[in-house]
């Protein structure tokens, strides 16, 4: 390992990342995982894509073991799920386990909006941090372009005679852009006369909510990718027959646009441990997992693979299990549930500005959120390890309150200091995870069966995971569900789009709220991705920028260095 001379803990993430010395990716990949140089497509010295030909070559190898990292309900204080995933991977390698981490790619929308980057933090980061957070290897641009090609070919088909007799009033396919831009949620296109296209209502979602993104992350190979793309339903004819991407002849060209992007991206952590970063659907409006091809490939190359699922366990872990695992056949061998004292304080009603003040009582009150997530994971047949992501202001009394909760639920808690100490600070967590992996494989169960009705699937998640009293469906949602089931898609899993900030559909309800109602206002069939999206409450598939977006603080200094990138 190269000797690192890093800034003291507490320095901005970007300064730590810049000070870290990276190893050229080709020799690192060959030395650590035996990947030959010819199997990699370099994107500069420190990033590469793994060729699909090599992935085919190693498919016959046995699988390693899979560790899922999930978290408590997110708060503005930050929980550090990606940071913990990177730190755990560093810790596992540090104790002699050949491990690899699989993460999602960041969207430009949150980077310039409110959430910031997604390359970890402190001394548990993946590098090159600036590249990963800004454009990376162009995958999101490829996905946006692929989605846009479908949109253009759909409208072009109607412009030149509309041979399929597509009804412009029944088109369900929307456009996408990888930026938070609320004014594009609802638009009218085709204005300006006959040569400008067919006038109709349209709108934009953010790229991470695109069905192309979902397909990209669930497909197993290029053949499966094209088949799924062809299955996308764009709308209906005047006779109410579904129209697919295959019907307008776009599936081949779209697959071509995605061919290079479909190769997983290989990078490294500060401690020179390898990571795949590939795909990036949000968990509040999509299924929140990195690509299946990256996860399955990593399992062929490493003894242990650490992967994360977006936002809290009620969204990310549920969708990881009920969608990604259901479709791919994957099952986690261990689950890590990330929590922080700061998050429990906020769940207990403490304002963000007061989090540095000791308040064990608030931790105890807000700790019901952690308890709920532990109980939910047990419903899937897994006994999670709680990783308490340590912050410098945490007191012994506050940590003791978290320990009490874990003891009461019979789960192990590990105080993890990877943010400040890197892999060395995650050794205890790594040993705890290894202990679980060395034991019997858990009997993972899913939340609902394929043969249940779509509404019953929503009710199962709402009542068992969100602890709602019931579910209401708008007239529009009920009508859409009936049509989806009549078309023969009632067997598909559901992808609930709701606020990430609460177990309920009301972002202001903290803790472990119950006795609430989940309101489903829309139901959308993603036939190519293989799930039905249930839009709940006020959640939008195109976010907006906050009053003070992060973009206001991002720029270049006098030396041409990026500043303000969190």
N, C-alpha and C positions, 0 to 999 in steps of 0.2 A: 504494500500500500504506500502511495506517495505521502510523504510527510506534509501535513496541512498546517498552515499558519493563519487560522481563522480569527475574525474579530470576536471580542468577548460576547457571551450570550446577552441578548437584548439589543444587539445591533440590528438594523433593518435587514430583512431577508435578502434583499437584493445585494447588500454589501457582503453578506456571508457567501452568497452564491458566487459573486465575482471574485472573491478571495480564494475560493476553492480551486484546487488544481485538478483538472480532469485528465483521464487517461484516454488516448485515442481509442475509438470504439472498436475498431477491427481487431487489434491484438487483445483487448480486454475481453471481447466476446469469445475469442478462441481459447484464451487462458482459463477463463472461469467456467464456461459452459461447453467448450469444445466446438463452437460454431465456426466453420471454416470461412475464411475471408470471402471466397467466391459466393457464399450464400447470402451475403449482405450487400445492400445497395446503399452506399454512403451518401449522406446529405451533409457534406463537410466532414470535419475530423471527428466530431463527437456525437453525431446522430446517424442512424442508419435504419433502413427498412429490411426486414427479413423476407427473403424471396419465397414465393408460394411454392416453387419447385422444392426447396429444402423442407418446407412444412410437409409436403406430400411424402418426402423421403423418410421422415421420422415418425409418421403416424402409427407405425407398428410398435413403437416403444411402449413400455408400461407407463401408467400415469403416476405422478407424484401425488402428494396430498394437498388438499385445498383448504385454505383458511379465509373465511369471510370476515372483513372488518366493517362493522356498522356502528351506530352511535345513538345517543339520546336525542331528543328533539332539539334541533338547532336553535341557537339564539344569536343575537348580534355580538355576543362575547366570543363566539367561535369555539368549536369543540375539538378541532384538529384531527379529523378522521384520516385525511390524506397524510398529514404529518405522522400520525401513529402508524399507518400502513408502511410508510417509508422507514420509520424508526424500527418497527418490528422486523422488517426484512433485514435491515442492517444488524439488528440484534441476533437474529437467527444465524446469519452468516458468521457473526462474531463468535458464536458458541459452536461453530463447526458444522452447521446445517447448510447444505447447498440449496439456497432459497432464491426466489425471484418474486418481484412484485408486479402486479398488473393494475394499471390505473386508467382513469378516463382522461381525455384531452379537455383542456379548458375552452370554454366559449368566449369569444371576444365581448359578447354582451355583458356578462358579469365583470370581466376584467376592467371595462370602462364604466361599469355601472356602480354596483354597491358591494358585491361579494369579494371582488379582487381576484388575484391569481389562484391557481390550483396546483402548485408544484411542491406542496409541503411547506415547512417553515423551520426557522432556526437552523439547527445542524442536522435536521432530517428533511432534506430536500432532494429532488431530482433535478438534474442539470442537462443542458444549459437552461436555466430558469427563464431567462428573457425570451428565448426562442420558443420554449414550450408554451408560454402564456400568450405569445403574439404570433399568430399564423402557424407556428410549428412547421410541419412538413407539408402543409397545404391540404390536409385531409378534409377540413371543414369547408374549404373553398370548393373542393371536388364534389362534396355532398350537396352544397348549395347549388352548384352549376348543374349537377345531375337532376336535382329537383326542378330547377328552372327550365331545363330542356323539356321535361315532361309538360310543364305549364305552357311553354311556347308551342310545342307540337299539338297540344290539345286545342289551343285557340286557333292555331293554323288550320287544323282539320275542319273546324267550323267555318273559318273564313273561306275555304276553297270547296264549298258545296255541302259539307256536313253529311258525308255519305253514310255515317253511322246513325244519323238522325239524333244526335245528342241534344238533350233539352238543357239550354243554358241556365234555366231556373233550378235544375237539379244537379248541378256540378258541386261536388263536395271537396274537390282538390283545391287547396289554397297555395299561395306562394310562400317562400321563406327568405329570410336574410339573417345573418349571424350578428345581429345587433339589437339592443333594446330600443324599439321605435314604435311607441304606442299609436302614433297617428296612422300607421299602416294597418291597424287591426281590421278596419273595414274601409274598402275603397270601391270605386266604380271604374271599370276599364273599358277600352274600346270606344271612347268618346272621340268625336272629330269627323265622323262621316264613314261611308261604306268601306273605304280603303284602310281604315284603322282597326278593323276587326269587329267582332260582335260585342255590342254593349251588354255588360252584365255586372252584377255585384261580385266582388272578390275580396281578398284580404290576405294578410301576411301573418304567419307564425314565425317564431324564431327557429333557426336551423336545427337546434337540438331537439325540437318537437316534431321535426319532419319524419314522415314514415320512412323516407330513405335512410335517415339516421338509425331508426329502429331496425330496419332490415340489415343495414351495414353491420350492426352490432350483434345480430342474431344468426346471420348466414354462416354456414360452415365452409363453403368454398365458392368459387366463381359460378359454377353451375347452379348451386342453390341460390346465390345472389341474384342471378338473372331470372330464375324461376319466380322468386319472391317479388322482384320488381314487376314482372309481367302480371302478377296476381293483383297488384294494386288496383282498387276500384276508384275511378275518377268521378263517377256520377252515374246518371241514368239517361236512357233514350226517352223520347216522348211516350213510348210504349212501356216505360218504367223497367226496362231491362238494363242490368249493370253494364257499364263500359269500363274496360280495364286498360292498363298501359300496353298490354300485349295487343289489344284491339287497334290501338292507334299506331302500332309498330315502333314504339320507342324503347322497348326493353333492351334490345341489343346495343344501341348507341349509349344508353344510360350506363349499362354495365361497362362499356369501354371507358367512359369517363371515370369510373370508380376502380378500375383494375389496379392501378398503381397504389391508390390510397388504401386499398384493401389489404396490402402488406403491412403487418404490425410494425410500429415504430419502436426501435431499441435505443435506450439512453441509459444513464447511470446515476447513482446517488452520489452525494458528497464523499461517501466511503467506498465508491467504485464498485457498488453492487448493481447488477443489471436490472432494468425495469422495462416492461412493455407499457407504452401509453398509446391507447388506440380506441377511437370512438368516444362519444361523450354526451349521451342523452341525459337530460335532467331527470331527477326522480320525482319532482313535484308535478311535472307535466308529461313525463315519459317514463321509461322503465329504469333509468338510472344506473346502468351497468356498462363496463367496458366491453369490447367485442368478445364474442365466443371464440373466434379464431385465435385471438391473443391468449386467452385463458387456456384453451385446450393445447395450444402449442407450448406454452410455458410448462404445463404439466408433463409434457414429454421430455423437457430439458432439465428440469429441476426436481429435487426431492420434495420440496415444499413450495407452494405458490400462494402468495398473499394477494388478495384482491379486495376492493372496497365496493360498497353500494351506496348510492347517494342519499344525502340528508339523513333523517332519523330512521330507526329500524322499522317503524310503522309504514314508511314508504319504501326506502331503498331495500332493506332486507326482505320485506314481503314480496316485492317485485322480483328481486334476485331469485328467490325461491319459487314463486308461483309462475313466473314468466321464463326467466333465463334457464333455471334448472329444469323446469317442466319441459321446455323445448329441446334442450341440449343433452339432457341426461346427467348433467353435472350434479354433484351433491357436496356440500362442505363437510370437511372432516373436523373442523373446529370453527367456533365463532368468537370474535373479540368485540365487545361492546364498549365503545369509547365514551367516557364521561369526564366532566370537569367540575371542580368546585364552583367555578364561576357560573357555569350553566345552571347548576342546581340553585345557586343564589338567585339568578334571574327568574327561574321557575318558581322560586319562593317569593317573588315580588320585589327584589332589589333592583334599583335602577343601574344602568350600565356605568354611570359615573361614580357609583359607590361600591363597585365590586372589589376594590382593593382593601376595603374596611372589613375586619374580621366579623363574621356573622354566622356562627354555627347553627343558630336557630333557623335562619333562612335556608341553610343547606338541608337541614332536617325536613323542613316544610316542602321545599322543592324537590327533595329526593324521591318523592312519590313518582316523579317522572321516570327516573332510573328504574325504580321498582317495577313500574308498568312494562317497560321495555324488556326487562329480565323475564318477567312472566310471559310476555308475548313470545320471546324466543323459545321458551320451554314448550310452548304450544306446537312449535314446529319440530320438537323432538331433540333440540340441542340445548346444552348446558353452557351458556356463554362464560367467558372470562371477562371480567370488567377491567379495562385499562383506564386507570385514573390519570389522565394527561395532566402533569404537574405544572402549575404556574408558581412564580416566585412568591406571590402574596398568600398562597395557601397556608393555613395554619394547621397545627396538629389536631386541634379540636374539630376543625372542619373536615379534615381527612378522616377522622374517627367516625364522623356521622355517615360518611359514605361506606366505611367499613361495616358499620352496624347494619346498613341496608343489605349489603352483600351477604353478610353472615345470616341475616334473617331469611334470605332467599336460598342459602346454601350454595352460593357461587363464590369462586375465588376472585379476589381483587389484587391487582398489581399496581403499585405506584410507579409510573413510568416517566422518566426524565429525558426522553429522547430529544425534545426540543432544545434543551440546553447542552446535553452531553452526547447526542447522536446515538449510535448503536450501543455504546457502553451504558447509557441510561435506560436502555430497553432490554437489558439482559434478563432481568427477573421476569419480564413479560414473555420474552422468547422461551425461557425455560418452562414457564407455565404452559405455554402453547405446545411446546414439544412434548410435555408430559401428557397432554390430552391426545396428541397425534400418536403417541406410542401406545395408547390404550385402545379399547374397542371402538370401531367406527359407529357414530351415532345413527340411529334409525330415523332419518329425516322424513317428516311427513309434510304434505302440502295442505294449504288452508281449505281447498275445495276440490271436488272431482270434476273431470271434464264434462260429465253428463248432467251436471246441475244446470238449471236455467240461469241465464245471465243475471237476472235480478237477484236470484238466490246467491250467486257468487258475490255480488256487491254486498248483500246483507251479511254474508259470512265474514267478510273482511271488516265491515263496519261494526258488527257486534263483537266479534272475537278480538280484533286488533285495536280498533278505535274505541271500543266499549260504548257504542251508541245504543240508544233504545230502539232505534228503527231507521229506516231509509225512506225518503220521499222521492218520487220521480216526476219531473215535469211532464206535461202532456207531450211535448216535443221529444223528450228522452224516451218515454214509454212507447211512442209511435216508432221511433228509430229502432228500439230494441226488438219490437215485434217484427219489423222488416228484416233485421239482421238474422233473427232466428228462422224466419221463413225462408231466407236465402240459403240456410244450411250452415250458418256460422255460430250457432249457439254453443258449440262445444269449445270455443276458444276461451282462453283466460282473459281476465279483465285487467286493465291498467287504469287505476284511479288517479285522476289529476285533481289535486287539492292542495291547500296551503301546507307548507312544510313546518309551520310554526306552532302547530297544535295537533293534538289527536283529533280534534273536531274540525269542522270546516270554517270555524271562526278563529282567525289568527291571534286574537286577543285572549283566548281561553288557555291559560297556562296550566302547568302541573300535570295532573293525570285526570283530566276532565272526563266525566261520564254523564249519563242521563241526557244526552244531546241527540239531535237528529242530523243525519247526513242527507244533504239535498243534492240530488243528481239533476243537473239542468240540461246536459247534452250527452248523447251516446254516438260515437263515431267508429265505424268499422275500419280497422287497419288490416285488410285481408292478407297483404303481402307480409307484414310483420308477424301476423298471427295472433293478434289480440284486439280487444274492443276497448276503446278509451272512454271512460266515464268521467265527464267534467263536472266537478262538484263545487258548490259555493260560488265565490267570486273569482276563482283562479283563472288567469289568462294564459293562453299558449303563446302570447307575445308580451313579454314583460315591458315595463316602462322604466325610464331612468329616474333615479331619486332626485330630490331637490338639489343636492350637491353631488353630482356623479364623480366617480373616481377620475374620469377623463380630465376634469379641471385641474388635477394635481399631477398629471403625467406629461412629461416633455423631455427635452434634451438639455443638458447643461452645456457650459461653454467648451467642454472637451468632447462633446458629442455623445456623452453617456446618457442612457435612459434614467430618468428620475421619476419617483412617485409610483412605480409599479409595485404593488403590495405582494 
